[in-house]
């Protein structure tokens, strides 16, 4: 029988990832008692053992077992996001937030941030020089660059007179290679044949009056700093200023960390408050929920396809009717979590409502409620798995003789649908 069952499983559409839906001895004992009780009260049936009937019955049983395993899995923390947190920002154009570790105990559930100004770099914009003019004489030009608390002694060499655009290109290359902490480039001037050197600090925030500056050191040589206008400050460096839960704060950068747990990055200033909420990880939760609904819908589709492909489909209709009845009883509970029943009995997920339910704890309550839809569905899935023959058309041969205490009927379900304990343990 096991070989026959495994042969039929090869054509079964269900791929049950959880191998053992019953791991505890008490679970196995409960399943065994249910089978014994069913054997006592079940009539003896005559069944058409066609390949299609066997595949359908095994498919119903395996899908029910998969559904039960996935529903049980929703209570395991590592399988869902119920116990994992994420940061949700009301307006990610203004700022973004990311949790650095799972323990969020030191953080408030809601954080309010109002961004006044962003931290910015110092920008120096030099003199606009005519490209084709040869204004700088040849020679060696000594000068200093001061960046933060570092001083760099530099010598710029002009071997011969050359076009100003070439001199600017050489100076930009020299500064970028010789002075850490700044970035020099050439920008177009107001006229098409004019350009200038622009120097930016790498770091945002203000460190003293200036983040960087230049100074000529050779008193007997023309001013190279003055020639290019390297000290002309166009934008002073500034701190980021913001309010955090009503308290004014400032930082040298546009990102800061709270309690070594939450990293907040500022993107732009705005005249409104932005809220950061620490909530359950809705993305992971909905991935698990989608998997459960997919298996639930597979069970209904098996019965639905049976009604379309076979004349012996009355019992398959019964399975669909039972699931629809369950959905109707718990309609409000389902819809509160964004689950809506279709006409054919399958469930569809409204992403917006589902995300809200995941974040406010409603989805966790849906799967853990002791007397709710999921609890009833768990019982139903186990009942279907133990006796899938209930949903296969068959003819009664004899009724059980309940007057005899020792009377036992052959358990036709176990005989033909492969309900062996190796499916449970």
Secondary structure as a PSIPRED ss2 file (coil, helix, strand):
# PSIPRED VFORMAT (PSIPRED V4.0)

   1 X C   1.000  0.000  0.000
   2 X H   0.000  1.000  0.000
   3 X H   0.000  1.000  0.000
   4 X H   0.000  1.000  0.000
   5 X H   0.000  1.000  0.000
   6 X H   0.000  1.000  0.000
   7 X H   0.000  1.000  0.000
   8 X H   0.000  1.000  0.000
   9 X H   0.000  1.000  0.000
  10 X C   1.000  0.000  0.000
  11 X C   1.000  0.000  0.000
  12 X C   1.000  0.000  0.000
  13 X C   1.000  0.000  0.000
  14 X C   1.000  0.000  0.000
  15 X C   1.000  0.000  0.000
  16 X C   1.000  0.000  0.000
  17 X C   1.000  0.000  0.000
  18 X C   1.000  0.000  0.000
  19 X C   1.000  0.000  0.000
  20 X C   1.000  0.000  0.000
  21 X C   1.000  0.000  0.000
  22 X C   1.000  0.000  0.000
  23 X C   1.000  0.000  0.000
  24 X C   1.000  0.000  0.000
  25 X H   0.000  1.000  0.000
  26 X H   0.000  1.000  0.000
  27 X H   0.000  1.000  0.000
  28 X H   0.000  1.000  0.000
  29 X H   0.000  1.000  0.000
  30 X H   0.000  1.000  0.000
  31 X H   0.000  1.000  0.000
  32 X H   0.000  1.000  0.000
  33 X H   0.000  1.000  0.000
  34 X H   0.000  1.000  0.000
  35 X H   0.000  1.000  0.000
  36 X H   0.000  1.000  0.000
  37 X H   0.000  1.000  0.000
  38 X H   0.000  1.000  0.000
  39 X H   0.000  1.000  0.000
  40 X H   0.000  1.000  0.000
  41 X H   0.000  1.000  0.000
  42 X C   1.000  0.000  0.000
  43 X C   1.000  0.000  0.000
  44 X E   0.000  0.000  1.000
  45 X E   0.000  0.000  1.000
  46 X E   0.000  0.000  1.000
  47 X C   1.000  0.000  0.000
  48 X C   1.000  0.000  0.000
  49 X C   1.000  0.000  0.000
  50 X C   1.000  0.000  0.000
  51 X H   0.000  1.000  0.000
  52 X H   0.000  1.000  0.000
  53 X H   0.000  1.000  0.000
  54 X H   0.000  1.000  0.000
  55 X H   0.000  1.000  0.000
  56 X H   0.000  1.000  0.000
  57 X H   0.000  1.000  0.000
  58 X H   0.000  1.000  0.000
  59 X H   0.000  1.000  0.000
  60 X H   0.000  1.000  0.000
  61 X H   0.000  1.000  0.000
  62 X H   0.000  1.000  0.000
  63 X H   0.000  1.000  0.000
  64 X H   0.000  1.000  0.000
  65 X H   0.000  1.000  0.000
  66 X H   0.000  1.000  0.000
  67 X H   0.000  1.000  0.000
  68 X H   0.000  1.000  0.000
  69 X H   0.000  1.000  0.000
  70 X H   0.000  1.000  0.000
  71 X H   0.000  1.000  0.000
  72 X H   0.000  1.000  0.000
  73 X H   0.000  1.000  0.000
  74 X C   1.000  0.000  0.000
  75 X C   1.000  0.000  0.000
  76 X C   1.000  0.000  0.000
  77 X H   0.000  1.000  0.000
  78 X H   0.000  1.000  0.000
  79 X H   0.000  1.000  0.000
  80 X C   1.000  0.000  0.000
  81 X C   1.000  0.000  0.000
  82 X C   1.000  0.000  0.000
  83 X C   1.000  0.000  0.000
  84 X C   1.000  0.000  0.000
  85 X E   0.000  0.000  1.000
  86 X E   0.000  0.000  1.000
  87 X E   0.000  0.000  1.000
  88 X E   0.000  0.000  1.000
  89 X E   0.000  0.000  1.000
  90 X C   1.000  0.000  0.000
  91 X C   1.000  0.000  0.000
  92 X C   1.000  0.000  0.000
  93 X C   1.000  0.000  0.000
  94 X C   1.000  0.000  0.000
  95 X E   0.000  0.000  1.000
  96 X E   0.000  0.000  1.000
  97 X E   0.000  0.000  1.000
  98 X E   0.000  0.000  1.000
  99 X E   0.000  0.000  1.000
 100 X C   1.000  0.000  0.000
 101 X C   1.000  0.000  0.000
 102 X C   1.000  0.000  0.000
 103 X C   1.000  0.000  0.000
 104 X C   1.000  0.000  0.000
 105 X C   1.000  0.000  0.000
 106 X C   1.000  0.000  0.000
 107 X C   1.000  0.000  0.000
 108 X C   1.000  0.000  0.000
 109 X C   1.000  0.000  0.000
 110 X E   0.000  0.000  1.000
 111 X E   0.000  0.000  1.000
 112 X E   0.000  0.000  1.000
 113 X E   0.000  0.000  1.000
 114 X E   0.000  0.000  1.000
 115 X E   0.000  0.000  1.000
 116 X E   0.000  0.000  1.000
 117 X E   0.000  0.000  1.000
 118 X C   1.000  0.000  0.000
 119 X C   1.000  0.000  0.000
 120 X E   0.000  0.000  1.000
 121 X C   1.000  0.000  0.000
 122 X C   1.000  0.000  0.000
 123 X E   0.000  0.000  1.000
 124 X E   0.000  0.000  1.000
 125 X E   0.000  0.000  1.000
 126 X C   1.000  0.000  0.000
 127 X C   1.000  0.000  0.000
 128 X C   1.000  0.000  0.000
 129 X E   0.000  0.000  1.000
 130 X E   0.000  0.000  1.000
 131 X C   1.000  0.000  0.000
 132 X C   1.000  0.000  0.000
 133 X C   1.000  0.000  0.000
 134 X C   1.000  0.000  0.000
 135 X C   1.000  0.000  0.000
 136 X C   1.000  0.000  0.000
 137 X C   1.000  0.000  0.000
 138 X C   1.000  0.000  0.000
 139 X E   0.000  0.000  1.000
 140 X E   0.000  0.000  1.000
 141 X E   0.000  0.000  1.000
 142 X E   0.000  0.000  1.000
 143 X E   0.000  0.000  1.000
 144 X E   0.000  0.000  1.000
 145 X E   0.000  0.000  1.000
 146 X E   0.000  0.000  1.000
 147 X E   0.000  0.000  1.000
 148 X C   1.000  0.000  0.000
 149 X C   1.000  0.000  0.000
 150 X E   0.000  0.000  1.000
 151 X E   0.000  0.000  1.000
 152 X E   0.000  0.000  1.000
 153 X E   0.000  0.000  1.000
 154 X E   0.000  0.000  1.000
 155 X E   0.000  0.000  1.000
 156 X E   0.000  0.000  1.000
 157 X E   0.000  0.000  1.000
 158 X E   0.000  0.000  1.000
 159 X C   1.000  0.000  0.000
 160 X C   1.000  0.000  0.000
 161 X C   1.000  0.000  0.000
 162 X C   1.000  0.000  0.000
 163 X C   1.000  0.000  0.000
 164 X H   0.000  1.000  0.000
 165 X H   0.000  1.000  0.000
 166 X H   0.000  1.000  0.000
 167 X H   0.000  1.000  0.000
 168 X H   0.000  1.000  0.000
 169 X H   0.000  1.000  0.000
 170 X H   0.000  1.000  0.000
 171 X H   0.000  1.000  0.000
 172 X H   0.000  1.000  0.000
 173 X H   0.000  1.000  0.000
 174 X H   0.000  1.000  0.000
 175 X H   0.000  1.000  0.000
 176 X H   0.000  1.000  0.000
 177 X H   0.000  1.000  0.000
 178 X H   0.000  1.000  0.000
 179 X C   1.000  0.000  0.000
 180 X C   1.000  0.000  0.000
 181 X C   1.000  0.000  0.000
 182 X E   0.000  0.000  1.000
 183 X E   0.000  0.000  1.000
 184 X E   0.000  0.000  1.000
 185 X E   0.000  0.000  1.000
 186 X E   0.000  0.000  1.000
 187 X E   0.000  0.000  1.000
 188 X E   0.000  0.000  1.000
 189 X C   1.000  0.000  0.000
 190 X C   1.000  0.000  0.000
 191 X C   1.000  0.000  0.000
 192 X C   1.000  0.000  0.000
 193 X C   1.000  0.000  0.000
 194 X E   0.000  0.000  1.000
 195 X E   0.000  0.000  1.000
 196 X E   0.000  0.000  1.000
 197 X E   0.000  0.000  1.000
 198 X E   0.000  0.000  1.000
 199 X E   0.000  0.000  1.000
 200 X E   0.000  0.000  1.000
 201 X E   0.000  0.000  1.000
 202 X C   1.000  0.000  0.000
 203 X C   1.000  0.000  0.000
 204 X C   1.000  0.000  0.000
 205 X C   1.000  0.000  0.000
 206 X C   1.000  0.000  0.000
 207 X C   1.000  0.000  0.000
 208 X C   1.000  0.000  0.000
 209 X C   1.000  0.000  0.000
 210 X C   1.000  0.000  0.000
 211 X C   1.000  0.000  0.000
 212 X E   0.000  0.000  1.000
 213 X E   0.000  0.000  1.000
 214 X E   0.000  0.000  1.000
 215 X E   0.000  0.000  1.000
 216 X E   0.000  0.000  1.000
 217 X C   1.000  0.000  0.000
 218 X C   1.000  0.000  0.000
 219 X C   1.000  0.000  0.000
 220 X C   1.000  0.000  0.000
 221 X C   1.000  0.000  0.000
 222 X C   1.000  0.000  0.000
 223 X C   1.000  0.000  0.000
 224 X H   0.000  1.000  0.000
 225 X H   0.000  1.000  0.000
 226 X H   0.000  1.000  0.000
 227 X H   0.000  1.000  0.000
 228 X H   0.000  1.000  0.000
 229 X C   1.000  0.000  0.000
 230 X C   1.000  0.000  0.000
 231 X C   1.000  0.000  0.000
 232 X C   1.000  0.000  0.000
 233 X E   0.000  0.000  1.000
 234 X E   0.000  0.000  1.000
 235 X E   0.000  0.000  1.000
 236 X C   1.000  0.000  0.000
 237 X C   1.000  0.000  0.000
 238 X E   0.000  0.000  1.000
 239 X C   1.000  0.000  0.000
 240 X E   0.000  0.000  1.000
 241 X E   0.000  0.000  1.000
 242 X E   0.000  0.000  1.000
 243 X E   0.000  0.000  1.000
 244 X E   0.000  0.000  1.000
 245 X C   1.000  0.000  0.000
 246 X C   1.000  0.000  0.000
 247 X E   0.000  0.000  1.000
 248 X E   0.000  0.000  1.000
 249 X E   0.000  0.000  1.000
 250 X E   0.000  0.000  1.000
 251 X E   0.000  0.000  1.000
 252 X C   1.000  0.000  0.000
 253 X C   1.000  0.000  0.000
 254 X C   1.000  0.000  0.000
 255 X E   0.000  0.000  1.000
 256 X E   0.000  0.000  1.000
 257 X E   0.000  0.000  1.000
 258 X E   0.000  0.000  1.000
 259 X C   1.000  0.000  0.000
 260 X C   1.000  0.000  0.000
 261 X C   1.000  0.000  0.000
 262 X E   0.000  0.000  1.000
 263 X E   0.000  0.000  1.000
 264 X E   0.000  0.000  1.000
 265 X E   0.000  0.000  1.000
 266 X E   0.000  0.000  1.000
 267 X C   1.000  0.000  0.000
 268 X C   1.000  0.000  0.000
 269 X C   1.000  0.000  0.000
 270 X C   1.000  0.000  0.000
 271 X C   1.000  0.000  0.000
 272 X C   1.000  0.000  0.000
 273 X C   1.000  0.000  0.000
 274 X E   0.000  0.000  1.000
 275 X E   0.000  0.000  1.000
 276 X E   0.000  0.000  1.000
 277 X E   0.000  0.000  1.000
 278 X E   0.000  0.000  1.000
 279 X E   0.000  0.000  1.000
 280 X E   0.000  0.000  1.000
 281 X C   1.000  0.000  0.000
 282 X H   0.000  1.000  0.000
 283 X H   0.000  1.000  0.000
 284 X H   0.000  1.000  0.000
 285 X H   0.000  1.000  0.000
 286 X H   0.000  1.000  0.000
 287 X H   0.000  1.000  0.000
 288 X H   0.000  1.000  0.000
 289 X H   0.000  1.000  0.000
 290 X H   0.000  1.000  0.000
 291 X H   0.000  1.000  0.000
 292 X H   0.000  1.000  0.000
 293 X H   0.000  1.000  0.000
 294 X H   0.000  1.000  0.000
 295 X H   0.000  1.000  0.000
 296 X H   0.000  1.000  0.000
 297 X H   0.000  1.000  0.000
 298 X H   0.000  1.000  0.000
 299 X H   0.000  1.000  0.000
 300 X H   0.000  1.000  0.000
 301 X H   0.000  1.000  0.000
 302 X H   0.000  1.000  0.000
 303 X H   0.000  1.000  0.000
 304 X H   0.000  1.000  0.000
 305 X H   0.000  1.000  0.000
 306 X H   0.000  1.000  0.000
 307 X H   0.000  1.000  0.000
 308 X H   0.000  1.000  0.000
 309 X H   0.000  1.000  0.000
 310 X C   1.000  0.000  0.000
 311 X C   1.000  0.000  0.000
 312 X C   1.000  0.000  0.000
 313 X C   1.000  0.000  0.000
 314 X H   0.000  1.000  0.000
 315 X H   0.000  1.000  0.000
 316 X H   0.000  1.000  0.000
 317 X H   0.000  1.000  0.000
 318 X H   0.000  1.000  0.000
 319 X H   0.000  1.000  0.000
 320 X H   0.000  1.000  0.000
 321 X H   0.000  1.000  0.000
 322 X H   0.000  1.000  0.000
 323 X H   0.000  1.000  0.000
 324 X H   0.000  1.000  0.000
 325 X H   0.000  1.000  0.000
 326 X H   0.000  1.000  0.000
 327 X H   0.000  1.000  0.000
 328 X H   0.000  1.000  0.000
 329 X H   0.000  1.000  0.000
 330 X C   1.000  0.000  0.000
 331 X H   0.000  1.000  0.000
 332 X H   0.000  1.000  0.000
 333 X H   0.000  1.000  0.000
 334 X H   0.000  1.000  0.000
 335 X H   0.000  1.000  0.000
 336 X H   0.000  1.000  0.000
 337 X C   1.000  0.000  0.000
 338 X C   1.000  0.000  0.000
 339 X E   0.000  0.000  1.000
 340 X E   0.000  0.000  1.000
 341 X E   0.000  0.000  1.000
 342 X C   1.000  0.000  0.000
 343 X C   1.000  0.000  0.000
 344 X C   1.000  0.000  0.000
 345 X C   1.000  0.000  0.000
 346 X C   1.000  0.000  0.000
 347 X E   0.000  0.000  1.000
 348 X E   0.000  0.000  1.000
 349 X E   0.000  0.000  1.000
 350 X C   1.000  0.000  0.000
 351 X H   0.000  1.000  0.000
 352 X H   0.000  1.000  0.000
 353 X H   0.000  1.000  0.000
 354 X H   0.000  1.000  0.000
 355 X H   0.000  1.000  0.000
 356 X H   0.000  1.000  0.000
 357 X H   0.000  1.000  0.000
 358 X H   0.000  1.000  0.000
 359 X H   0.000  1.000  0.000
 360 X H   0.000  1.000  0.000
 361 X C   1.000  0.000  0.000
 362 X H   0.000  1.000  0.000
 363 X H   0.000  1.000  0.000
 364 X H   0.000  1.000  0.000
 365 X H   0.000  1.000  0.000
 366 X H   0.000  1.000  0.000
 367 X H   0.000  1.000  0.000
 368 X H   0.000  1.000  0.000
 369 X C   1.000  0.000  0.000
 370 X C   1.000  0.000  0.000
 371 X C   1.000  0.000  0.000
 372 X C   1.000  0.000  0.000
 373 X H   0.000  1.000  0.000
 374 X H   0.000  1.000  0.000
 375 X H   0.000  1.000  0.000
 376 X H   0.000  1.000  0.000
 377 X H   0.000  1.000  0.000
 378 X H   0.000  1.000  0.000
 379 X H   0.000  1.000  0.000
 380 X H   0.000  1.000  0.000
 381 X H   0.000  1.000  0.000
 382 X H   0.000  1.000  0.000
 383 X H   0.000  1.000  0.000
 384 X H   0.000  1.000  0.000
 385 X H   0.000  1.000  0.000
 386 X H   0.000  1.000  0.000
 387 X C   1.000  0.000  0.000
 388 X H   0.000  1.000  0.000
 389 X H   0.000  1.000  0.000
 390 X H   0.000  1.000  0.000
 391 X H   0.000  1.000  0.000
 392 X C   1.000  0.000  0.000
 393 X C   1.000  0.000  0.000
 394 X C   1.000  0.000  0.000
 395 X E   0.000  0.000  1.000
 396 X E   0.000  0.000  1.000
 397 X E   0.000  0.000  1.000
 398 X E   0.000  0.000  1.000
 399 X C   1.000  0.000  0.000
 400 X C   1.000  0.000  0.000
 401 X C   1.000  0.000  0.000
 402 X C   1.000  0.000  0.000
 403 X C   1.000  0.000  0.000
 404 X C   1.000  0.000  0.000
 405 X C   1.000  0.000  0.000
 406 X C   1.000  0.000  0.000
 407 X C   1.000  0.000  0.000
 408 X C   1.000  0.000  0.000
 409 X C   1.000  0.000  0.000
 410 X C   1.000  0.000  0.000
 411 X C   1.000  0.000  0.000
 412 X H   0.000  1.000  0.000
 413 X H   0.000  1.000  0.000
 414 X H   0.000  1.000  0.000
 415 X H   0.000  1.000  0.000
 416 X H   0.000  1.000  0.000
 417 X H   0.000  1.000  0.000
 418 X C   1.000  0.000  0.000
 419 X C   1.000  0.000  0.000
 420 X C   1.000  0.000  0.000
 421 X H   0.000  1.000  0.000
 422 X H   0.000  1.000  0.000
 423 X H   0.000  1.000  0.000
 424 X C   1.000  0.000  0.000
 425 X C   1.000  0.000  0.000
